[in-house]
C-alpha cells in the first residue's frame, strides 16, 4: 500500500469517526405517533400501557403493554414482528423514588425459513405454532430483575403469536393465541403476540378540538387496527414493596424500549450487542400527546421518571396545561386557574393527602405505602395502581370520576375511557367532584370495537379485513373467550421454564440540579453530518485530482492537501 493510499484511507477513517462521534446518540419515539420522530421506528413505539388487578385472580396484577401503532391487518408480506435488536421493558417503582424496583425485560428472536425460496409469510393453512407451513415466526426470552439485582432468565424460546394473515391462512387463530399463552411454575402468566388495538377514541380532536363545534365525534379512529401486545400476570408479592401488598399496596408502572447504542446496517439483528439506550417511554395515556409541547416530546421519551421533577419545563406543562385554555378559547368553558396541583397529583405524585394537594383522598400514591421513606419520594410521571382496591362488580368506564375507584387514573383497565376521563380531569373534575356538563359526551366513543376477554390475556383477537374497506372480522372468525385451552406449556421443545414559547428552543432537559447533558439536538446532528459529508467529498476529489496530475520529478508518495 502506497503512502498516498494510506493517507486517503486515514482521511476517510477520520471522516467516518467524526460522523460516528457527532451522529445521533439516541433515537426517540413513543406512543400513537405523538412525538415528531415516531414514524422512524414503529417497532420501538410504545402505544399504551394498562395495569389492573386481575378479575379472575384477585391477588395477581396484570400488566399489558402495546407496541407498533396502526397495524393494518393486510400489511404483508412481512407483517409486524417485534424488533430483534430491541429490549422491551415493563418497570415497577414501589418505594416512590421514581426508579425501577422490578424490571421485566423481553427480547425477541426470528425463526425465518423463507430464505431465497419465497416471499410468503406462510405457504399454506397454519394450525399451530410449529406448523411447517408457518415460514416466519418469533420466540422470546423474558428476564427479570428485582431491587437492582442481576437479571434472571425466567423463560427462553417462548412462542410469539404470529401476525394474523387472514382466515384462509389461519383458520383457528384462537389456537395460536392459546399456544402463545404460557404459565410458569411460579404462577406467572405470559403472552406476546398480535392483538386488536384496545385503545378506543376519536382522534379528530386535533382538528380544532373535534371540529370546533363537537361535530367531529363518534368515530373510533383505531377500529380495525392491531398492535403487538406483551402481557404479564404476576402475584402482588412480586411487585409490592418488601413483598407485602397489605402494608404497601401502591405501585407505579411505566414501559420503555431500549435499542443498541450502535446499530450496523446489513448485519443480523438477532439479539442485542453492547450498550443500550432508552428510545421510548410511556406511563399515563395521552401525557406526551396533549401535555408535553412539541419541542419536548422526543426528549421526554429518552429520560427516566426520576428526572421529571428536576425539569421545570416538564412540571410547568402539568401545573399550567395548554388543553384547558384551548377548550376555553373554542367552547367558552372556563379553564381552571393555575397552578393545577390537582393534575400534579394525578400525573406526578399519585392521589394522596400526604402531599397537601387539593384532592382530599388517599388512593394511589406510593406515599401511602407504610414502609416508604417520604424523604426519598420524588414526583414523576407514571401509571400508579393501588392493588388493595377490590375488583369492581360493575366497572364504570369513567373510572374514579364515575365513582369506580379501581379505574383510571388508579391504574388503567382495558375498558376505561381514557379520553373522556382525561378531558374531565384537565377541566378540574377531580378537585370539584363534578363532571363538566358541556363536555360530558366526550368524544362519543364509549367502548372498544371488539369485546375483551374475561381471562388472561384479555385483549381481543387481531382484526382481519381491510381497515379502509370498513371490514372488521376479529370476533366473527373465532370466539374470543381467550382461555379454553390449557396455557401451562409451550410446544417448543427448546423452551425452558423457571419459577418464580412557540419559537423558543427546546429547554435543557438535564435535571435542575445541573448535570450537563451530552446529547445533541437533531438540527446540530444534521448540520455536522452535512459538514462531514462535504469534507469527505473534498478528500475524495483531491485524491482523484492528485492521481490524474503528473507528479514532478523527485517527488515522493506523500499526499499534500
Secondary structure by P-SEA (a helix, b strand, c coil): ccaaaaaaaaaaaaaaaaaaaacccccccccccccccccccccccccbbbbbcccccccbbbbbbbcccccccccccccccccccbbbbbbbbccccccccbbbbbbbbbbccccccccccccccccccccccccccccbbbbbbcccccccccccccccccccccccccccaaaaaaaaccccccbbbbbbccccccccccccccccccccccccccccccccbbbbbbbbbbcccccccccccccccbbbbbbbccccccccccccccccccbbbbccccccccccccccccccaaaaaacccccccccaaaaaaaaccaaaaaaaaccccccccccaaaaaaaccccccccccccccccccccccccccccccbbbbbbbbbcccccccccccccccccccccccccccccccaaaaaaaaaaaccccccccccccccccccccccbbbbccccccccccccccccccccccccccccccccccccccccccccccccccccccccccccccccccccaaaaaaaaaaaaaaaaaaaaaaaaaaaccccccccccccc
